[in-house]
Amino acid sequence: MNAQSTIESEVANLIVTSLNLEKDPGAIVPAQALFGSGLGLDSIDALELAMAISQRYGFKLRSDDPDNGKIFASLSALSVHIERNRTK
């Protein structure tokens, strides 16, 4: 299933705009990996994205969180984490 939920669409737009990607946010497949062979993001992108999430959703992602691999695994996983932790 490639259709994005409302929150996935919102997060995909945040990813594209905050990282200045030349990609259609709607083309990001929710289950596709964000890093490596998937969307191709790297550790610098993760830092920038974490700052953008903090500003937009009102909570901090910690660099030492042992679950970061799961949190940033895909658009879907990141969106679920944001929904659970957002304060705004």
Secondary structure as GFF3:
##gff-version 3
##sequence-region A 1 88
A	DSSP	alpha_helix	6	18	.	.	.	ID=ss1
A	DSSP	three_ten_helix	25	27	.	.	.	ID=ss2
A	DSSP	alpha_helix	43	57	.	.	.	ID=ss3
A	DSSP	alpha_helix	68	71	.	.	.	ID=ss4
A	DSSP	alpha_helix	75	85	.	.	.	ID=ss5
###
